[in-house]
């Protein structure tokens, strides 16, 4: 067998101690899976090398490692379904690798890798367990992209699969929505993105990494600054994420989200009253500066110093809109600077350290938001290179149950915690365009989410948060259905609505409505500050079907200022206000005449009645006042 002779030669040259693997790149193969109609439904181009440890059959039970490649002529089998797909590559006698994929409305991802092999003396020289078949499985390489796109990663990446290490290189894969047997537009892995900017030009890749994919939770980094005497003068621990709403060439709005990466170096300055922390990363393409200010407090009554405090008073973000991070941006390759002053972020008392594990959002403007979590910092009066005693933020204090006095009689009724105040949701403008870049869906509305959950002390609380103005909008239109997907919170929260055209036979029914809503969220500390530990950061999916929400007549838009409370289950409600929507038949990118909802009509009908009652009440009061005044004057005249 030619493949076995090739493997034997390779193995004999690559059996090494520890993990000193042969750096020779593997051959790159091109593989595809077809469906029942013989259409290509999954494509993969990849080179793989398997590094497998084993034990030799000698008195010392010597450990060795064999490295062998994936043959380019491996047999291919697989499956293609709507939300699941897989590819299995087999060769030789019992050697194989399987990669499984899943997808939802916003992303596809590799869910599992399984490697199988047979211990034999041809591939594993002098192996102890000759003839044994082994299967190793593990979590996959971080492969993810938008459905209908392909994932590309040219650099070599090592993935641990059980006790086997698999080196992937020159990987391009598309497991869903393959058209014409060819790869679609690619989304590039982070490792392929440029890290060193040119002195004169901004590096731009034509293989774009789109906005609406989930971004991992940011990593907590440790930053320290030293003064002129070599002593630590500023300390900070924090995880930070950047969210930027930008405009695409098509006119659509998209969301770019990225984290301050692990091991980012810090520079800056220290002073008695001001200090600055500067973080430069992405090869100099992103620069975040936080300015701290120390202030003294005075009691205005007695003019006595009441101590000093500090805060982050200013934040400046500089970034470049690269094609990799801002695909199809109208400002491709340009530098942006966003600054906000007069902040009161991270407020603390001088001589103490500020600590806040809960997520905090700082809006630099309508389009740029910084998110911080797992924060502890001390910008002034650092002693001995250590944090001083902690001063917790208010959000963290909510997550710590008060100690219970066991001698106190407890009532049987649980007190419901007061929910954190949330402003009314912002009015959003939501649009989708068709393949000709014409607006095919338009909606105006404010959206708020309410989720009931159980706190650490087993009380029922309500998390409320709004769909933000920088929400990422995706979807598609057709004559019968329109799908709208809103992605925000860095990909952690997704609201997907399906609008249906209910035109009946002979035109007897000409209505549209929202028929299905799918909602995904994560119970994080930002929205669920006192959630039970077992539920922290757990994703939740909620769906409701056979709805009749925002029901309107085709040829008109639907308008309802009162809005609607849409109950998805006993714990989840989606609240919509100031709604106007038209999912079908838009002309010239404008709403057609509005069909007003019944609730608004009731308000309109009641308004003149209320006004009339108010006027009648005023008339009665005037008559009473006039009658009482006449009687008082008459009594005065008779004295």
N, C-alpha and C positions, 0 to 999 in steps of 0.2 A: 504494500500500500504506500503510494507516494507520500501521502500526507503524514503517515507514521514515520517514514524515513526522515522527512523534513523535521518533524517534531523531535525525533531522537537526536539528530545533529544539534538542534537548538538547545535541547535539554542538557546534553552533555557539556555544552559550553556555558550553561547558565546556572548550574547547581552551585550555589554559593552559600557562605555562612551568613547568618543574620538576614538582612534585606538589601544586600548589595546587588541590585537587579541590573540586568543587561539594559543599557540605555538605548539600544537599537529600537527605533520606532517600528510598530507593527504595520503590516500591510493594511491598506484601507479598502474595505469592501462596501458594496452597494446592495442593499437588500430591500425587498418590498413584500407586502402582504396584499392579497386580493380578496374581495368579498364574493358573495354567492353569484353576483352578476359578472364576475371576472373583471371588476373595476379595481384599480389600485386604491387602497384605503389607508395604507400605512407605508411610510418611506423612512429608511434609515441608512445613512452613510456613516461608517465608524471604523476605527481601528481599536482593537482591544488586546491587551496582554494580561494574562492571568498569572498571578504569583501565588503559588500554593505551597504551604509548608507541609512536611511529612517527616516520618521517623524511619531511619534505616534499620535493616535487619542485622545489626551487629551487637556485640556485647555491651557497647557503650550507649546503644540506642541514640546514635548521632542524629541530630536534627539538621535538615537541609531544606532548601527552597528550590522549587522548579518554576521556571517561567516559560509559558508557551503562548503563542498568539492565536487569535481567532482567524481561521482560514477564510479567505475571500470567497471560496466556493462552498461555504457551509449551507446545509439544507435549511430552508425557511418554512416555518408554519406560523400561524397566528390567528387572531380573532379581531374583528372590528365591530363594535357596537356603538350605540349612541353616546354613552358616557364611559365606556370601558373599552380598552384595546390592549393587545399584547403581541409581542413578537418573540418567537423561539428560534434560535440558531443552533443547529446540531451538526456534529461531525464525528468521524471516527466511531469508536464503539463505546457509547455512553457519555460522550462529552457534549455539553450543551450550556446555553445561557438564555434566560428568559427575562425580558424587561416588560413590566406591566404599567399601563397608564390609566389615569382617570381624568375626568374633566367636569367642570360645572359651567355656569353661565359666563364666568369671567376668565378662567384659566384652565389649561391642562397641565398635568404634572406626572412625573414618573413616581409610581406608588410603591414598587418593589422590584428588586433584582434577585434572581435565583441562579446560582451557578452549580452545575452538576459535573462530576468527573468520576472516572474509575481508576483505582490504584492498580497499576501494572508496571512490570519491570521495564517495559519499553519507554514509558514516559517518566516514571519515577524510579530511577535506577536503585536496585537493591532495597526496595521498599519493604517494610515490615508487614504491612497489611495487604498483600497482593490479592487482587480480585475484589476488593471491597468497593461498593458504589457509594459515593458520598454526595450530599446535596447541602449547599450553604445558601442562606438567604439573609437579606438585610435591607435596611433603608436605602433608598436610591441616592444617586448623585442629584444635586439640586437642579433638576431639569424642569423648567416651567416656561410657558408662553401662552399667549392668547389663542383660543381655538381659531383655526383657520390660518394660523401662522406656523412657521417652522422654528425650531430652536437650534442655535448654532454655537459651538464652542470648539475653537481650533486648538487651544492649548491642551496639554496633557493634564488630566485630573485623576488622582487616585481615590478609589471608592472601596471602603471596607465592606465585604459581604461575608458575614460569619468570620471564619479565620482566613479567608481568601481576600487578597487585594487585587482589584481590577483596575488597570490603567486605561482610561478612555482617552482617545485623541482624535482630532479631525471629525468631531461628532456633529452631525446634522440630522434632526429627526422631526417628523410630523405624523402624529398618530391619528389625527382627526381632520375631517373636511378637506381631504386632498382633492384637487381639481386637475383634470387632464394628465394625471400621472406625474406631475411635477411639484417640487417644493414651492410653497408660497413664500411671501416676504418673510425675512428672518427676524428673529429677536435674539440678540447677542448676549452671551453670558458675561458676567462682570469681569471675569479674568481676561477676556479678550479686549476689554475697553482700554483706551490709551491712558497711561498714567503720567506721562511727562509731556507737558505742552511745549510746543515750539516757541522760540523767542519772537516769531513774527506772525505765525498763523495758529489758529485754533484747530486741533485735530478733529476731524469729522469722519465718522464711519457711515457708509450708506446702509449698513445693516442695522436697522433701528430696534431699539429696546422700548416697547410701548409703555404707556402709562398705567393701565388698570390691572397690573399683576400685583399679588400680595408681596409686601416687603417684610422681611423678618424683623422681629423686635430688635430695636437698637441695643448695642452692647454698652454696658457701663464702663467708662474709661476713667483712669486716674491721672489728674493733671496737677502739677506742682510748679511753682515759680520760685526762684531764689533771688534775693536782693544783692546789692553790691558787695556785701560782706559774706556772701555764700550761704546765708541762712534762708530757710524756707519762709516765704512771705505771703504766699497764696496757695491754698489747697482746694481741690475740687474733685468730687466724684460725680459723674452724671452720664446718662444715656440720652442722646439727642437725635432727633429726626427732623428732616426738612420736607415741607410740602409746598409745592408751587403750582398754582393754576396758570396755564398758558394757552395761547391761541394757536391753532393749527392752520396750515395753509388753506384748508377747506372751510375755515371759519368756525369749526367746532372748538369746544373747550376741552382740554385734557388736563390730567393731573400727573406731575412728576413727583415721585417720592424717593428719597434716599436718606441713608443714615450716616451719621458721623462714624467712620469705621474704627475698628479696634486698633489700639496702639497709635492713635493719632497724636503727634507731638504738639506740645503747647509752647507758645511764646507769649510775651506780654510785659507789663510793667507793674511795679508796686509803689504805692505812696501812702502817706498818712491819711489822706482824704479820698483819693481815687486810686483805682487799680483796674487793669484791663487784662482779659484772657483772650488770646487769639489762637484759633484752631485753623490750620491750613491743611487741606487734604485733596484727594482726587488729582494728585500731581500738580497742585496749585490752581486747579479750576474752581475750587470752592474755598471760601475764606469766611469764617464766622468769628466775630469779635463781640465780646460781652464786657461792658464797662460797669464797674461797681463804684458806688459813692457812699461815703461815710458822712452821717449828719448828726449833729447834737440837738437834743430836745430841750426846750425851756418851758418851765411853768410860767404862763403869762401873768399869773396873779402875783407871784413873789419873785419873779425873775431869777429862778434857781435852776441850775443845770440838773436835768432829770436823767442823764445818761445819754449814750450815743447808740446809733443803730446804723445798719447798712442795707443796701438794696442794689439790684441790677437796674441801673437807670437808663441804659442805652444798649441797643443791639444793632449790629450792622452785618448784613449778609451780602457777600459778593459771589456770583456764580456765573458760569458760562452755559448758554443753552446749546449743548452739543446734540448732535443728531442721535447719539446713543441714548441719552437720557431724556431728550425732548424731541421725540420723533415728529417729523413734518411740521416743526415750529416755523411760524412766520419770521421769527427772529433767529433763525439758525446761525450758530457761530458767534453770536453777539454776547458781550459781557453785560451783566445786570448788577446794580447795586441798590439794595433796599435798606433803609435805615429808619429806626423808630426811637425817639427820645422820650424823656419824661415818663419812663416806666417805673413800676413799683414791684418788679419781679424779685423773687427770692428774698423777702424782707426778713432781717434777723437783727439780733442784738449784738453789738460789738463785745467781744470777749467770749462769745459763744459761737457754735457752728450751726448753720441752718440745715435742716434735713427734711426731705419730702420724697417719699417713695411713690406717691400717687402721680399720675400723669398730669402735666400742666401744659396748657397751650398759650403761646404768646403770638398774637397776630401782628406782624410787622406792617401789613396793609391788607386790602381785601383779597389779595391773591397769594400772599406768602404767610405761612404759619410755621412756627417752630414748636416742636413738642419735646418736652423734657420729662424724664422719669428717673427714679432711683438716684435722687440728687442729695449730696451732702457737700457743703462748701463753707469756706471761711476765708474771706478776702483780706482781712485785716487782723493784726495783733496775733499772728500765729506763733505759738511758743513751743520750742523743742521739736518742731516738725510733726506735731500731732494735733488732731482736732480737739478743740475745747468741748465742754459739755454741750449736748444736743438741745436745740430748740426746734420742736416739731412743727410742721405746717398744719393748718386747720384740717385739711383733707385727710391727713394721716391720723389725726386724733379721732376722727369719726370711725376709723376702722378698729379702734381698741376698745373692747367692751369694758364698762366700768366694773370694778370689783364688787362682788356680791357679799353682803353681810349675812352670814348664815343664820344669825339670830333674828333677822327681820322677817316678819310675816310677808309672804309674797301674794299678791292678788292673782287671780286666775286669768285676768284679761291682760293680753299683751299690748304694750303701747307701740303704736306704729310710728317709726321715726319720721320726722319731718323731712320731706324730700328737698334736695338742694334746689334753689330757685333756678329756673331756666327761662331765658327770654323767649318771647314769641318767635317762631321760626321766620327766617328771612324769606322774602318772596323770590323764588327761583324762576329763571327762564330756561326751559328745557326744550331742546330741538333735536331732531334727527334729520339726516339728509339721505336721499336715495342714491342709486349708482350714478345719477347724472348731477349729483351735488345740489339738487333742489330740495328745499325743506318739505318733508313729507309728514312730519309730526311736530306739533307745537303745544306747549303747556306752560301755564303760569300757576305757581302754587307755593305755599309754604308747608313743609313737612316736619312733623315732630314724632319721635318714637317714645313709647312708654312701655317699660317692661317691669313687671312685678317679680321680686325675687326674695329669697330667704337670707337674712343677715346671719352673722356669726353667732349672735345671741338668739337665733331662731325667731326673729320678728319678720314681719312682712314689710318690705320697703319698695319704693318705686324709683327706677332709674329713668331719667328723662334726658334726651338730647336731640338736637335738631340736625337735619340734613344741611350741611354748610353750603355757603355760596361757591366754594371751590370744588364742589362735587364733580366727579368724573362721570360723563354721560356717554353711554354706548347703547346700541340697539339696532333694530332693522325694521323696515316697513314692508308690507305687502298689501294686496287688495283685501285680504281676509283677516290678517292679524298684524299687530304692531307690538314689538317687544321693546320695552324701555328698561335699562339697567343703570342704577345709580350706585357708584362705588365711592366710599370715603373712609375716613379714619385709617388711612394708610392701607386700604384693602381689607380691613377687618370687618367692615360693615357693608352689606350689599342689599339693596332693595330692588327687586325685579318685578315689573308689572307687565301683564299681557292684556292688550286691548283687542277685542274681537268685533268684527263686523257681522251683525246678525241679520243681514238681508235675507228675507225668506223667498220662497218661490213666488214668482209673479209680483215681487215687490211688496208683499203684504206686510213684512216686518222690515223696517229700515232704521235700525237702532245700532248704536255702538255702546260699549261699556268696558270697564275693567273686569275681566272674568277670573284672573288668577294673580296672586301675589306670592312671591317667594322672598323670604327675609332671612338673612344670615348675619349673626353678630357674635361677638366674643365677650365673655364676662370678664372684662379687665378692670383694673383699679380705677381707671379714669371715670368710668360710668357706673361701676359697681364697687364703691370704695370699701364696703364692709361685707362683701360676699364671702361665703364659706370657702375655706382654703381648698377643699376638694373640687370646687367649681371654678376657681380662679383660672383665667385664660382658657377656659373651655369653649370651643365654638358651638353654636346652637343654630339649627336650621328650622324654620317655621314656614309652613305653606298653607294657603287657603285657596280653595277652588270653588267654582260655580258661584262666583260673586256677581253682583249687578251694581257695581259702584260707578259713579260718574256716567250714568246712563243718559245718552242724548240721541238726537235724531240726526241721521246722516244728512250732510249738506248744511249743518249748523255746527257751531261750537257749543260746548256745555260750560255754563258758568254757575258757580256757587260760592259766594263770599263767605257764607256760614261754614261751608266745607262739610267734612264728614269725619266721624270716628270709626275707623275700620278695625274691627276686632278680628285678629288672626287666630288667637286661642284665648284661654282664660287668663293668660299672663301677658299677652302682647297686644298692644293697640297701636295702630298707625293713625295719627291725627293730621288731617289736611285742612288748610284754610286758604281763603282767597283763590279759589280754583277757577281756572279757565283752561279748557283742553279741547283739542281737535286732533284725533288720531288718524283720520282718513279725509281725503278729498280737499286738501289745502290748495288754495289758488293764490299765486303771487306772494307766497310766504306771509299771508295774513289770515287772521281768524275770519270765518264767516259770521253772519249774524248770530248772536248768542241766544241759546235757549236757557232760560233762568230756572234754577232748581226750585222745587216746591218750598224748601225752607226759606229761601230768599223772598219768595212771593208772600209767605206768611208775615215776614218782617215788614215787607212793603205794605201789606194790608193793615197790619196793626199800627203802623206809624201814624196815619191820620187819626185813628181812633184814640191813640195815646195823646196826640197833640190836642185833639178836641176835648178829651177829658181834662187835660191840664188847663186849657183855656176856661172851661166851665168851672173848674175849681177856683181859678183866679177870680172869675166873676162873682162866685158865691162869697169869697173872702171880701171882695170890694163891697158887696151889698151889706154884709155883716158889719164891716168897718163903718160904712155910711150910716147904718141904723144906730149903731152904738154911739157914734159921734153926735147924731141929732138928739138922742135921749140925754146925753151928758150936757149938751148946751141948754136943753129945755129945763133940766133940773137946776142948772145954774141960774137961769133967768127967773125962776119962781122963788128963789131964796130972798 
